[in-house]
Amino acid sequence: MPPPFSFSTELVVRFAETDAQGIAHNSAYLVWFEVGRIDYLARHAGGYKRIQAEGVEALTTESHVRHLAAACFDDRLRIHLRCGDLRGARFRFDYLVERVGDGRPVPVADGWTLHALVDRDTLRPTRLPEWLREAIERAEAGGPGPARPRRSRPRRPA
């Protein structure tokens, strides 16, 4: 059995994310996954900008969405996520998107994304920096927010 979701964030389905019938387009789900992922990193790892400042980029290498029910214009959604499967340069986020606000939450989608860290200058794979691994492990254990960074390597001159 997978571990419980460690984090959630909310959003409202925007008109631009829907088709002529007011139903969210399938492409919006990956954007919602990203909204959750960016919020998770901001809360637990100092934000995506911090990752970049440390000289690495987190690339999405695979994604999967399973649609369970329709989401419509102006629905309030809660995106649950957890991060794990930290191996070398790779890690994975799992997601559950629920419609909330009308009684019991209704699952509208679930899925996952795989990511690889690369050196920002060379785009070659690089291991997860220890500070990022620790931040994710702390987040998944329900610990406090981001730790102060330890520079994993000196910044290269521009």
Secondary structure, 3 states (H helix, E strand, C coil): CCCCCCEEEEEECCHHHECCCCEECCCHHHHHHHHHHHHHHHHHCCCHHHHHHCCEEEEEEEEEEEECCCCECCCEEEEEEEEEEEECCEEEEEEEEEEECCCCCEEEEEEEEEEEEEECCCCCECCCCHHHHHHHHHHHCCCCCCCCCCCCCCCCCC
